[in-house]
């Protein structure tokens, strides 16, 4: 059963890698949360857990333990993918909300405030 998971994992990696190649030019607004990597990895993790339960139920404790270890690693990757997509979607949204809150339409800070830059360039006196 472990040999089945290797080609599935390779297919998963290839589809997730190829998936984002053409969409870089199409994004114009705030990116939304992309659930596809999370769902793919979650499905893979669930499949590994089902195989682990089958192994443990059929009195193969070593094979079941290996499957549980692989499932734990896959779960870590799933959570990492979710967290990365969450940060990507909410980081940009937080910046645009912060700029709207200041009423300037741009990100606040020394680089975004031309009056502060002009005041720094004048001699003190």
Secondary structure, DSSP 8 states (H G I E B T S, - for coil): -HHHHHHHHHHHHHHHHHHTSSSTTT--S------HHHHHHHHHHHHHHHHHHHHHHTT-HHHHHHHHHHHHHHHHHHHHHHHHHHHHHHHHHHHHHHHHHHTSSS--STTT-HHHHHHHHS---
